[in-house]
Amino acid sequence: MSISIIKSTNAVSISFEDYKMKIVFEGGRELLIPLEWFPKLRNATESELNNWRFIGDGEGVHWKNWMKIFLLRIF
């Protein structure tokens, strides 16, 4: 039995498609999250959704419109 050790969990990109937020992490892993879980994002315009920036080298994402921060180091 072999065990893989994940060295980094930093996100490298975020996009929105089909009512989901897609987060791509270093190493190519992808996470799809339903916008239904986040009412502000679900009801946001395309411009508001795309007004984000990474914080801490991809450890989190910040939406300026709502002062909303999500930490992505969950793996």
N, CA, C and O atoms as a GROMACS GRO file, in nm:
protein
  300
    1MET      N    1   0.085  -0.118   0.000
    1MET     CA    2   0.000   0.000   0.000
    1MET      C    3   0.089   0.124   0.000
    1MET      O    4   0.182   0.135   0.080
    2SER      N    5   0.060   0.215  -0.090
    2SER     CA    6   0.138   0.339  -0.095
    2SER      C    7   0.051   0.456  -0.050
    2SER      O    8  -0.071   0.454  -0.064
    3ILE      N    9   0.116   0.555   0.002
    3ILE     CA   10   0.047   0.674   0.051
    3ILE      C   11   0.103   0.795  -0.023
    3ILE      O   12   0.224   0.814  -0.030
    4SER      N   13   0.014   0.875  -0.077
    4SER     CA   14   0.056   0.999  -0.143
    4SER      C   15   0.052   1.112  -0.042
    4SER      O   16  -0.043   1.126   0.035
    5ILE      N   17   0.155   1.192  -0.043
    5ILE     CA   18   0.159   1.309   0.044
    5ILE      C   19   0.140   1.432  -0.042
    5ILE      O   20   0.217   1.456  -0.136
    6ILE      N   21   0.040   1.511  -0.011
    6ILE     CA   22   0.013   1.634  -0.084
    6ILE      C   23   0.096   1.744  -0.020
    6ILE      O   24   0.078   1.777   0.097
    7LYS      N   25   0.186   1.802  -0.098
    7LYS     CA   26   0.276   1.904  -0.044
    7LYS      C   27   0.216   2.043  -0.044
    7LYS      O   28   0.253   2.126   0.039
    8SER      N   29   0.123   2.069  -0.134
    8SER     CA   30   0.066   2.203  -0.143
    8SER      C   31  -0.083   2.196  -0.168
    8SER      O   32  -0.130   2.111  -0.243
    9THR      N   33  -0.156   2.284  -0.105
    9THR     CA   34  -0.300   2.290  -0.126
    9THR      C   35  -0.341   2.427  -0.176
    9THR      O   36  -0.458   2.465  -0.164
   10ASN      N   37  -0.249   2.502  -0.231
   10ASN     CA   38  -0.281   2.636  -0.277
   10ASN      C   39  -0.359   2.632  -0.407
   10ASN      O   40  -0.330   2.553  -0.496
   11ALA      N   41  -0.458   2.719  -0.416
   11ALA     CA   42  -0.538   2.731  -0.538
   11ALA      C   43  -0.460   2.811  -0.641
   11ALA      O   44  -0.382   2.900  -0.608
   12VAL      N   45  -0.484   2.778  -0.769
   12VAL     CA   46  -0.418   2.851  -0.877
   12VAL      C   47  -0.518   2.921  -0.968
   12VAL      O   48  -0.481   3.013  -1.041
   13SER      N   49  -0.646   2.878  -0.965
   13SER     CA   50  -0.746   2.948  -1.046
   13SER      C   51  -0.886   2.922  -0.990
   13SER      O   52  -0.912   2.822  -0.924
   14ILE      N   53  -0.973   3.016  -1.020
   14ILE     CA   54  -1.115   3.005  -0.984
   14ILE      C   55  -1.195   3.048  -1.104
   14ILE      O   56  -1.164   3.148  -1.169
   15SER      N   57  -1.300   2.970  -1.134
   15SER     CA   58  -1.391   3.007  -1.242
   15SER      C   59  -1.532   2.967  -1.201
   15SER      O   60  -1.552   2.896  -1.103
   16PHE      N   61  -1.628   3.014  -1.277
   16PHE     CA   62  -1.768   2.987  -1.248
   16PHE      C   63  -1.834   2.930  -1.372
   16PHE      O   64  -1.822   2.985  -1.482
   17GLU      N   65  -1.906   2.818  -1.354
   17GLU     CA   66  -1.974   2.754  -1.466
   17GLU      C   67  -2.090   2.670  -1.414
   17GLU      O   68  -2.078   2.605  -1.310
   18ASP      N   69  -2.200   2.672  -1.485
   18ASP     CA   70  -2.316   2.590  -1.451
   18ASP      C   71  -2.356   2.601  -1.304
   18ASP      O   72  -2.380   2.499  -1.239
   19TYR      N   73  -2.361   2.722  -1.251
   19TYR     CA   74  -2.401   2.747  -1.113
   19TYR      C   75  -2.308   2.681  -1.011
   19TYR      O   76  -2.350   2.645  -0.901
   20LYS      N   77  -2.182   2.667  -1.050
   20LYS     CA   78  -2.081   2.611  -0.960
   20LYS      C   79  -1.955   2.697  -0.965
   20LYS      O   80  -1.925   2.762  -1.065
   21MET      N   81  -1.883   2.696  -0.853
   21MET     CA   82  -1.751   2.759  -0.847
   21MET      C   83  -1.649   2.647  -0.862
   21MET      O   84  -1.652   2.548  -0.789
   22LYS      N   85  -1.558   2.663  -0.957
   22LYS     CA   86  -1.455   2.564  -0.982
   22LYS      C   87  -1.322   2.619  -0.932
   22LYS      O   88  -1.277   2.724  -0.977
   23ILE      N   89  -1.261   2.546  -0.840
   23ILE     CA   90  -1.131   2.585  -0.786
   23ILE      C   91  -1.030   2.482  -0.832
   23ILE      O   92  -1.048   2.362  -0.811
   24VAL      N   93  -0.922   2.527  -0.895
   24VAL     CA   94  -0.814   2.439  -0.938
   24VAL      C   95  -0.695   2.464  -0.846
   24VAL      O   96  -0.653   2.577  -0.825
   25PHE      N   97  -0.640   2.354  -0.793
   25PHE     CA   98  -0.528   2.361  -0.700
   25PHE      C   99  -0.399   2.322  -0.771
   25PHE      O  100  -0.401   2.258  -0.876
   26GLU      N  101  -0.287   2.361  -0.711
   26GLU     CA  102  -0.157   2.318  -0.762
   26GLU      C  103  -0.160   2.166  -0.772
   26GLU      O  104  -0.215   2.099  -0.684
   27GLY      N  105  -0.102   2.112  -0.875
   27GLY     CA  106  -0.104   1.968  -0.895
   27GLY      C  107  -0.222   1.921  -0.979
   27GLY      O  108  -0.229   1.804  -1.016
   28GLY      N  109  -0.315   2.013  -1.010
   28GLY     CA  110  -0.424   1.981  -1.100
   28GLY      C  111  -0.554   1.935  -1.037
   28GLY      O  112  -0.652   1.913  -1.108
   29ARG      N  113  -0.558   1.920  -0.906
   29ARG     CA  114  -0.684   1.880  -0.842
   29ARG      C  115  -0.788   1.989  -0.860
   29ARG      O  116  -0.755   2.108  -0.858
   30GLU      N  117  -0.914   1.948  -0.877
   30GLU     CA  118  -1.023   2.043  -0.897
   30GLU      C  119  -1.133   2.018  -0.795
   30GLU      O  120  -1.159   1.905  -0.755
   31LEU      N  121  -1.195   2.126  -0.754
   31LEU     CA  122  -1.307   2.120  -0.660
   31LEU      C  123  -1.421   2.201  -0.718
   31LEU      O  124  -1.404   2.319  -0.749
   32LEU      N  125  -1.538   2.139  -0.732
   32LEU     CA  126  -1.659   2.208  -0.778
   32LEU      C  127  -1.751   2.227  -0.659
   32LEU      O  128  -1.785   2.130  -0.590
   33ILE      N  129  -1.793   2.350  -0.635
   33ILE     CA  130  -1.878   2.382  -0.521
   33ILE      C  131  -2.005   2.448  -0.573
   33ILE      O  132  -1.997   2.547  -0.646
   34PRO      N  133  -2.123   2.395  -0.537
   34PRO     CA  134  -2.248   2.459  -0.582
   34PRO      C  135  -2.261   2.600  -0.525
   34PRO      O  136  -2.240   2.621  -0.406
   35LEU      N  137  -2.295   2.696  -0.611
   35LEU     CA  138  -2.316   2.833  -0.563
   35LEU      C  139  -2.436   2.840  -0.470
   35LEU      O  140  -2.449   2.937  -0.394
   36GLU      N  141  -2.522   2.741  -0.474
   36GLU     CA  142  -2.638   2.735  -0.385
   36GLU      C  143  -2.594   2.742  -0.238
   36GLU      O  144  -2.670   2.790  -0.154
   37TRP      N  145  -2.475   2.695  -0.208
   37TRP     CA  146  -2.425   2.697  -0.071
   37TRP      C  147  -2.387   2.837  -0.024
   37TRP      O  148  -2.374   2.860   0.096
   38PHE      N  149  -2.371   2.930  -0.118
   38PHE     CA  150  -2.329   3.066  -0.085
   38PHE      C  151  -2.424   3.166  -0.150
   38PHE      O  152  -2.401   3.207  -0.264
   39PRO      N  153  -2.531   3.205  -0.081
   39PRO     CA  154  -2.634   3.290  -0.142
   39PRO      C  155  -2.580   3.417  -0.208
   39PRO      O  156  -2.630   3.456  -0.313
   40LYS      N  157  -2.481   3.482  -0.148
   40LYS     CA  158  -2.428   3.605  -0.210
   40LYS      C  159  -2.365   3.575  -0.345
   40LYS      O  160  -2.380   3.652  -0.440
   41LEU      N  161  -2.294   3.465  -0.354
   41LEU     CA  162  -2.234   3.428  -0.482
   41LEU      C  163  -2.340   3.380  -0.580
   41LEU      O  164  -2.334   3.411  -0.699
   42ARG      N  165  -2.436   3.306  -0.532
   42ARG     CA  166  -2.545   3.256  -0.617
   42ARG      C  167  -2.620   3.371  -0.683
   42ARG      O  168  -2.657   3.361  -0.800
   43ASN      N  169  -2.643   3.479  -0.610
   43ASN     CA  170  -2.721   3.592  -0.661
   43ASN      C  171  -2.635   3.701  -0.726
   43ASN      O  172  -2.688   3.804  -0.768
   44ALA      N  173  -2.506   3.679  -0.733
   44ALA     CA  174  -2.415   3.781  -0.786
   44ALA      C  175  -2.420   3.788  -0.938
   44ALA      O  176  -2.453   3.691  -1.006
   45THR      N  177  -2.385   3.905  -0.989
   45THR     CA  178  -2.369   3.922  -1.134
   45THR      C  179  -2.236   3.859  -1.175
   45THR      O  180  -2.152   3.829  -1.091
   46GLU      N  181  -2.218   3.842  -1.304
   46GLU     CA  182  -2.092   3.788  -1.354
   46GLU      C  183  -1.976   3.879  -1.316
   46GLU      O  184  -1.868   3.831  -1.280
   47SER      N  185  -1.998   4.008  -1.323
   47SER     CA  186  -1.895   4.105  -1.286
   47SER      C  187  -1.857   4.091  -1.138
   47SER      O  188  -1.739   4.095  -1.104
   48GLU      N  189  -1.957   4.076  -1.052
   48GLU     CA  190  -1.930   4.060  -0.908
   48GLU      C  191  -1.857   3.929  -0.880
   48GLU      O  192  -1.764   3.927  -0.800
   49LEU      N  193  -1.897   3.822  -0.946
   49LEU     CA  194  -1.830   3.693  -0.926
   49LEU      C  195  -1.683   3.700  -0.962
   49LEU      O  196  -1.598   3.641  -0.895
   50ASN      N  197  -1.653   3.772  -1.067
   50ASN     CA  198  -1.515   3.777  -1.116
   50ASN      C  199  -1.431   3.887  -1.051
   50ASN      O  200  -1.318   3.911  -1.094
   51ASN      N  201  -1.484   3.953  -0.949
   51ASN     CA  202  -1.411   4.057  -0.877
   51ASN      C  203  -1.348   3.997  -0.750
   51ASN      O  204  -1.380   4.038  -0.638
   52TRP      N  205  -1.261   3.900  -0.769
   52TRP     CA  206  -1.197   3.831  -0.657
   52TRP      C  207  -1.045   3.840  -0.673
   52TRP      O  208  -0.994   3.877  -0.778
   53ARG      N  209  -0.976   3.806  -0.565
   53ARG     CA  210  -0.830   3.796  -0.568
   53ARG      C  211  -0.787   3.689  -0.468
   53ARG      O  212  -0.854   3.668  -0.367
   54PHE      N  213  -0.677   3.624  -0.497
   54PHE     CA  214  -0.622   3.528  -0.401
   54PHE      C  215  -0.554   3.602  -0.288
   54PHE      O  216  -0.501   3.712  -0.307
   55ILE      N  217  -0.557   3.543  -0.171
   55ILE     CA  218  -0.481   3.594  -0.057
   55ILE      C  219  -0.388   3.482  -0.011
   55ILE      O  220  -0.419   3.364  -0.025
   56GLY      N  221  -0.274   3.520   0.044
   56GLY     CA  222  -0.180   3.422   0.098
   56GLY      C  223  -0.133   3.318  -0.001
   56GLY      O  224  -0.132   3.200   0.032
   57ASP      N  225  -0.095   3.357  -0.121
   57ASP     CA  226  -0.044   3.263  -0.223
   57ASP      C  227  -0.145   3.153  -0.258
   57ASP      O  228  -0.105   3.040  -0.284
   58GLY      N  229  -0.273   3.185  -0.258
   58GLY     CA  230  -0.375   3.088  -0.296
   58GLY      C  231  -0.433   3.011  -0.180
   58GLY      O  232  -0.503   2.911  -0.201
   59GLU      N  233  -0.406   3.055  -0.059
   59GLU     CA  234  -0.463   2.989   0.058
   59GLU      C  235  -0.606   3.032   0.084
   59GLU      O  236  -0.679   2.968   0.160
   60GLY      N  237  -0.646   3.140   0.022
   60GLY     CA  238  -0.782   3.192   0.039
   60GLY      C  239  -0.819   3.279  -0.078
   60GLY      O  240  -0.734   3.313  -0.162
   61VAL      N  241  -0.946   3.316  -0.084
   61VAL     CA  242  -0.994   3.404  -0.190
   61VAL      C  243  -1.078   3.513  -0.125
   61VAL      O  244  -1.151   3.488  -0.029
   62HIS      N  245  -1.068   3.634  -0.178
   62HIS     CA  246  -1.137   3.749  -0.121
   62HIS      C  247  -1.220   3.815  -0.230
   62HIS      O  248  -1.170   3.844  -0.338
   63TRP      N  249  -1.349   3.839  -0.200
   63TRP     CA  250  -1.436   3.914  -0.290
   63TRP      C  251  -1.451   4.054  -0.234
   63TRP      O  252  -1.508   4.073  -0.127
   64LYS      N  253  -1.400   4.151  -0.306
   64LYS     CA  254  -1.402   4.290  -0.260
   64LYS      C  255  -1.544   4.342  -0.241
   64LYS      O  256  -1.569   4.421  -0.150
   65ASN      N  257  -1.637   4.298  -0.326
   65ASN     CA  258  -1.775   4.347  -0.321
   65ASN      C  259  -1.839   4.327  -0.183
   65ASN      O  260  -1.917   4.410  -0.137
   66TRP      N  261  -1.805   4.217  -0.118
   66TRP     CA  262  -1.874   4.182   0.006
   66TRP      C  263  -1.780   4.168   0.125
   66TRP      O  264  -1.823   4.128   0.233
   67MET      N  265  -1.652   4.199   0.106
   67MET     CA  266  -1.555   4.178   0.214
   67MET      C  267  -1.559   4.032   0.258
   67MET      O  268  -1.540   4.003   0.376
   68LYS      N  269  -1.584   3.942   0.165
   68LYS     CA  270  -1.600   3.800   0.194
   68LYS      C  271  -1.468   3.728   0.168
   68LYS      O  272  -1.406   3.746   0.064
   69ILE      N  273  -1.426   3.645   0.263
   69ILE     CA  274  -1.302   3.568   0.249
   69ILE      C  275  -1.334   3.421   0.272
   69ILE      O  276  -1.400   3.385   0.369
   70PHE      N  277  -1.286   3.336   0.182
   70PHE     CA  278  -1.296   3.191   0.199
   70PHE      C  279  -1.156   3.136   0.209
   70PHE      O  280  -1.071   3.166   0.126
   71LEU      N  281  -1.130   3.055   0.311
   71LEU     CA  282  -1.002   2.989   0.322
   71LEU      C  283  -1.010   2.858   0.247
   71LEU      O  284  -1.108   2.784   0.260
   72LEU      N  285  -0.909   2.827   0.167
   72LEU     CA  286  -0.912   2.711   0.080
   72LEU      C  287  -0.825   2.596   0.129
   72LEU      O  288  -0.821   2.492   0.064
   73ARG      N  289  -0.758   2.612   0.238
   73ARG     CA  290  -0.670   2.506   0.287
   73ARG      C  291  -0.752   2.403   0.363
   73ARG      O  292  -0.749   2.396   0.486
   74ILE      N  293  -0.826   2.323   0.288
   74ILE     CA  294  -0.916   2.227   0.351
   74ILE      C  295  -0.874   2.084   0.327
   74ILE      O  296  -0.938   1.992   0.378
   75PHE      N  297  -0.769   2.062   0.251
   75PHE     CA  298  -0.727   1.926   0.219
   75PHE      C  299  -0.604   1.888   0.296
   75PHE      O  300  -0.554   1.776   0.282
   0.00000   0.00000   0.00000
